[in-house]
Amino acid sequence: MQTQATVLIVPGLRDHVEEHWQTLLQARLDKACSVPPLTVNKLDCAARVDNIQRAIDAIEGDIILVAHSAGCLMVAHWAARHQRPIKGALLAAPPDLNADWPASYPSPATLGEHGWAPLPGAPLPFPSILAASSNDYLASIEASTRLAAAWGSELVNLGAVGHLNPASGFGRWVGAEALIRQLDS
């Protein structure tokens, strides 16, 4: 798939997963790169935001951010701290820091201790689409709706797709390409 802008993939806390839709999407895009994984301070929000900034600094021209899960929260923190024109952002399945998460994930309280809370609640300074699931175990559709409203994002209800990850049955997510085209137009 060709895009005018460079697509910067912003993975969640598990970074790069081979079967994940973001990894598969990056392989299909002509102009795409990914925020590299951290080797230390993996839960530190400021370190994650700095890592995004380094990746953005390496890109010339227009950028579309494509974030998943905690990557969406990283984008919100990045936007609150940095200024660089962004053409748009696709924010897929952002977690709710006020929810109870499964034991296999760091708790929202643990993330709060590492600078994730409070989550920026101002409108993002660029167009964004928040793609949410009606049965995500990390965020209710109501929480996603509130977040989309706070960030000024267009909400797209994907239906019952879990957390939109390999554990929920997603490798390739074909719908991502249409949403990226919408942001790239």
C-alpha positions in Angstrom: 0.0 0.0 0.0 1.3 3.4 -0.9 0.8 6.5 1.3 1.8 10.1 0.8 2.9 10.4 4.5 5.3 8.2 6.3 3.5 5.8 8.7 5.1 5.6 12.1 4.0 2.5 14.0 3.7 3.0 17.8 3.4 -0.4 19.4 2.0 -1.0 22.9 3.9 -2.3 25.9 4.6 -5.7 24.4 6.5 -3.8 21.6 6.9 -5.8 18.4 5.0 -9.0 18.0 5.6 -10.9 14.8 1.9 -11.9 14.2 0.5 -8.5 15.3 -1.5 -6.4 12.8 0.9 -3.5 13.2 3.9 -5.6 12.2 2.1 -7.1 9.3 0.8 -3.6 8.2 4.3 -2.2 8.3 5.5 -4.9 5.9 2.8 -4.0 3.4 3.4 -0.2 3.5 5.9 1.5 1.2 6.7 4.3 3.6 6.6 3.0 7.1 8.8 2.6 10.1 8.3 1.7 13.7 9.3 3.1 17.1 12.1 0.8 18.2 11.6 -1.3 21.4 13.1 0.0 24.6 15.7 -2.2 26.3 15.5 -0.5 29.7 12.8 1.4 31.6 10.1 -0.4 29.5 7.3 0.8 31.8 8.5 4.4 32.0 6.1 6.7 30.1 8.7 9.5 29.7 11.2 7.0 28.2 8.5 5.8 25.8 7.6 9.4 24.8 11.3 10.2 24.2 11.6 7.1 22.1 8.7 8.3 19.9 10.3 11.7 19.6 13.6 10.2 18.4 11.7 8.2 15.8 9.8 11.3 14.6 13.0 13.3 14.4 14.3 10.8 11.9 11.4 11.3 9.5 11.2 14.1 7.0 7.8 15.2 5.6 4.3 14.2 6.7 3.7 11.6 9.4 0.7 9.4 10.2 0.9 7.7 13.6 -0.6 4.2 13.9 -0.8 3.2 17.6 -2.2 0.3 19.4 -3.1 -0.2 23.1 -0.7 1.6 25.4 0.9 3.1 22.2 -2.3 5.3 22.0 -1.6 6.6 25.5 2.0 7.2 24.5 0.8 9.3 21.5 -1.4 11.4 23.8 1.5 12.0 26.2 3.8 12.8 23.3 1.3 15.3 21.9 1.1 17.0 25.2 4.9 17.5 25.4 6.1 18.0 21.9 5.2 20.0 18.8 5.6 18.6 15.3 2.9 18.7 12.7 1.3 15.3 12.4 -1.0 14.5 9.4 -3.2 12.2 11.5 -3.3 9.3 13.9 -5.0 6.0 14.0 -5.4 5.0 17.7 -6.6 1.4 18.0 -7.9 -0.2 21.2 -6.5 2.3 23.8 -6.7 0.8 27.3 -8.7 2.4 30.1 -6.4 3.4 33.1 -9.4 3.2 35.4 -10.4 -0.4 34.5 -9.4 -3.7 36.1 -7.0 -5.5 33.7 -6.2 -9.2 33.4 -3.2 -10.4 35.5 -1.1 -10.9 32.4 -0.9 -7.0 32.0 0.8 -4.5 34.3 -1.9 -2.9 36.4 -3.1 0.6 35.7 -1.8 1.5 39.2 1.7 0.3 38.2 1.6 2.3 35.1 0.5 5.3 37.1 3.6 4.9 39.2 5.6 5.2 36.0 4.1 8.5 34.8 1.2 7.2 32.7 -1.4 9.0 34.8 -3.0 11.4 34.6 -3.7 10.8 31.0 -3.8 14.0 28.9 -7.4 14.8 28.2 -7.1 17.8 25.8 -8.0 17.5 22.2 -5.1 16.2 20.1 -3.5 18.8 17.8 -4.0 16.7 14.7 -6.9 14.6 13.2 -7.3 11.3 14.8 -9.5 8.2 14.5 -10.0 6.1 17.6 -10.9 2.5 16.7 -12.5 0.7 19.6 -13.9 -2.7 20.3 -17.3 -3.5 22.0 -15.7 -6.3 24.0 -12.1 -5.2 24.7 -11.0 -6.6 28.1 -8.8 -3.5 28.7 -11.5 -0.8 27.9 -15.2 -0.7 27.7 -16.8 0.9 24.6 -18.1 3.6 27.0 -14.6 4.4 28.2 -13.3 4.5 24.6 -16.2 6.8 23.6 -15.2 9.2 26.4 -11.6 9.1 25.4 -12.4 9.8 21.8 -14.5 12.8 22.8 -11.8 14.2 25.1 -9.1 13.8 22.4 -11.4 15.1 19.6 -11.1 11.8 17.7 -13.5 10.3 15.3 -14.8 7.1 17.0 -15.0 3.9 14.9 -16.8 1.0 16.7 -15.2 -2.1 15.3 -17.7 -4.4 17.0 -16.7 -7.4 19.1 -13.0 -7.7 18.2 -11.5 -8.1 21.7 -8.3 -6.1 22.1 -7.5 -6.3 18.4 -4.4 -8.4 18.9 -3.3 -11.9 18.1 -4.8 -13.2 21.3 -8.2 -11.9 20.0 -7.7 -13.6 16.7 -6.1 -10.7 14.8 -3.1 -11.0 12.7 -3.8 -8.9 9.6 -6.4 -6.1 10.2 -7.6 -5.1 6.8 -9.7 -2.2 8.1 -6.5 -0.4 9.2 -5.6 0.4 5.6 -8.9 2.1 4.9 -8.6 4.2 8.0 -5.0 5.2 7.1 -6.1 6.2 3.6 -8.8 8.4 5.3 -6.1 10.2 7.3 -3.7 10.4 4.3 -6.1 12.1 2.0 
